[in-house]
Amino acid sequence: MNTIRADERSRERLVVIGGDAAGMSAASQARRLRAPDELEIVAFERGHFTSYSACGIPYWVGGDVSERDRLIARSPEEHRARDIDLRMRTEVVEIDVEGSRVRARDLDAGTESWTAYDKLVIATGARPIRPDLPGVDAPGVHGVQTLDDGQALLNTLNATEGRRAVVVGAGYIGVEMAEALINRGYEVTVVNRGKEPMSTLDPDMGRLVHKAMEGLGITMVNDAEVTALRTGDDGRVRAVATEDAAYPADVVVLGIGVRPETALAKAAGLPLGDHGGLLTDLSLRVRGHENIWAGGDCVEVLDLVSGRERHIPLGTHANKHGQIIGANVGGGYATFPGVVGTAVSKVCDLEIARTGLREKDADRAGLQYVTVTIESTSRAGYYPGAAPMTVKMLAERRTGRLLGVQIVGREGAGKRVDIAAVALTAGMTVEQLTALDLGYAPPFSPVWDPVLVAARKAVAAVRSAS
């Protein structure tokens, strides 16, 4: 294997590991700031695609998005046209921190080579949790994380005669994939180890999601631990077994969640947090390493509400991380202060949103708090199309500081969580929240927006608790 040493080159070299949101955003931003004769950029991607929306895969599988390529923001050819040496189907298998180089394997040719770097960006993403269960690797069992995964699932759906699907897990991916399979005409069962679907919500709010899923015709099985995936004589998956029952399946989708893809970083001795993600400073430089940055789903980020590190894999964060890393690599300066944990999803026309802390998050952080839940409507009650909405709010008991908001409702409910996200980022109290000058007209909101109604009730609860 050949290695080109850094001192043999006349320009700096940036090496990027990972060709999706964080990695290619970093590469593109660095290229905007530094010309090719100043900075050489080499990027490695082990898959077939770059710069795509993994969040859109359930909607592609379900038919809402007509074709795969609509999820791709920028092709390898477009990146190369910007003087980025993007090497597809090439997996980095070792980082030599001491020697400032990486070893990469061409997955099609089987050859390996070393590439030296002056600056390194690690954007290896996350990997789906695949439990160590009998039958988990059988044909017909799918994780859904990349476009390759989505294509493999579609191939199975198109080739399978049976119409029974089991989704294991009821987080965002599990719930969205369940709806996608219903849209494709499958009989869907969701097996969930939690009390209710959407563990990112408190169980009382998750119950609303449960009812909506059943309204779609999805069979929900909660408080159930999968013990095995049973196969037939042909080796294909045939059922998902729990301690109490077995659920027939012609296809199984694993929606259990993801973990940071940091085996490469761990082997290189780079610092990892409690959740397995890389630890960085505010500029997203890996702690203790001057010329290595990391971003996207492989890092842990600061939760601005609890003050703790968390792993929150979202495309919004990954793109921001890439922009910040690219600015720093390109000679500028930018920081990523942290997150408040905002997320939004849907089941059919039911919108689901949360930001900040759940009750168990506040308990874990040692916070004393009050909770309130209100029922309201998305528009003035007399205006056509007004739909019900439930808002739950957490506030710190003594100070009234806003800690978290969860919203479940119909059209117009989900994006209201952004009001709370801004308030959380600003460290506002619920009393300050009630004074916000929000837009009002009957087609858009009641006179008192549902978030403000919840804030008023939270103010009363804080005063009563004090």
Residue, then its C-alpha position, 0 to 999 in steps of 0.5 A: m500500500n502506498t502513502i503520500r506524505a503530507d510534506e510531499r504536497s504543496r497544498e493542505r489536504l482535508v480528508v472527509i470520512g462519510g459522504d452524507a449530510a455532515g461530511m459533504s456539507a463540511a467539504s462543500q463549505a470548505r471548498r467555498l472558502r478555500a480554492p483547490d490550489e490551497l486545499e485538496i479535499v478527498a472524501f470517502e463514502r462506502g455506499h452508492f449515494t451521497s447527500y441524501s435525505a434519510c428522513g425521506i425514506p419512509y415516504w419513498v417506501g410508502g409512495d408519497v415520494s415517487e422515486r428514490d432520486r428525489l431524495i438526493a440533494r447532490s450527486p457524486e458527479e456534482h461534488r466532483a465538479r466542485d473539485i472534491d475528490l469523492r471516492m464512492r464505494t470506498e470504506v475507511v477501515e483505519i485512522d492512524v492518528e499518530g501518522s495523520r493518515v487513513r487506510a481505505r478499502d475499495l469495496d468493489a476491487g478489494t484493494e487498500s491504500w493509505t491517504a495522508y491528511d492535514k485535517l480530518v473530518i469524521a462524519t460516519g453517521a449512525r447504524p440501526i440497532r440490530p438485536d442479537l436474536p435468532g433469525v435477525d439476519a434472515p432474508g426479509v428482515h430489514g433495517v432502514q437507515t440508508l438509500d441502499d436499505g430503502q431499495a433493498l426493502l422495496n425489492t423485498l416488498n415487490a417480490t413478496e406475495g404475502r401481505r403481512a408486515v411486522v415492525v419491531g419498535a415504535g420510535y420515529i422510524g418504526v411509526e413512519m414505516a408502519e404507516a408506509l406499509i399500510n399505504r402499500g396495502y400490508e397488514v401491519t403489526v407493531v411490536n413495541r417494548g415500551k408502554e406506548p409508541m413514541s418513547t420520545l413522548d411521555p406515555d400519556m401523550g404516546r397514548l394519543v399516537h397509539k389511538a391514531m395508529e389503531g385508527l389506521g388499522i395498525t395492530m399495536v402490541n405494547d410491553a412486548e419483548v421480541t425473543a426471536l424471528r422465526t424462519g421457514d424451511d426456505g430460511r426466510v422470516r415467517a414470524v416475530a416471536t415474543e414471550d407470549a405470542a408469535y406474529p406472522a410476517d412476510v417482511v420485518v422492519l427493524g425500527i428500534g433506533v440507531r447508535p453512533e457509528t464510532a467503531l473506527a473512532k474508538a479503535a483510533g483512541l478518540p474520545l467517546g461519551d456515555h452514549g457512544g458518540l464522539l465528544t467535541d468542543l463547541s467548534l466541533r473539533v474532537r476533544g484533544h485533537e487539533n486537526i480532527w473534527a466530527g459531526g452528524d449522527c456520530v457525535e454527542v451534543l450538549d442539551l441546553v435544557s439539562g446541561r448534559e451530553r445527548h445523542i440526537p441523530l437528525g439531519t437538521h443537526a448534521n447539516k448545521h454541523g457540516q457548515i460549522i466544520g467547513a467554516n472552521v476547516g476553511g479558516g473561519y470560525a463558527t460554533f455549535p452551542g447545542v440543542v433543545g431536542t426538537a423533533v416532529s413527525k406524523v401518523c396519517d394526519l396526526e402531527i406529533a412534536r416535542t422539544g425539551l425534556r420529558e418527565k423522565d429526562a427531568d427526573r434524571a437531571g434531578l429537576q423538580y417540576v410541574t406538568v400541565t396538559i391542555e386541550s385546544t384547537s388549531r384555529a378559532g373554534y368557529y372557523p371551518g377546519a378547526a381541529p383538536m390539539t393536546v399540549k403538554m408542558l413542563a416547567e421548573r417548580r421554583t423558577g418557572r423555567l420552561l423545560g419541555v413541550q409535547i404536542v399531538g394534534r391535527e393539521g397546524a399542530g406540529k410546527r407550533v413546537d417551534i415556539a417552544a424551541v425558541a423559548l427553551t433556547a432563550g431560557m425563558t420562563v413560562e410567564q415570559l412565554t405568555a407575553l409573546d406576541l404571536g400572530y393571530a387570525p381565526p384561520f390560523s389560531p384561537v385568540w390564545d394560541p394553544v402553546l400560550v394557553a398551556a403556558r398560562k396554566a403552567v404559570a398557575a401550577v408554578r405559583s400553586a407549587s411555590 
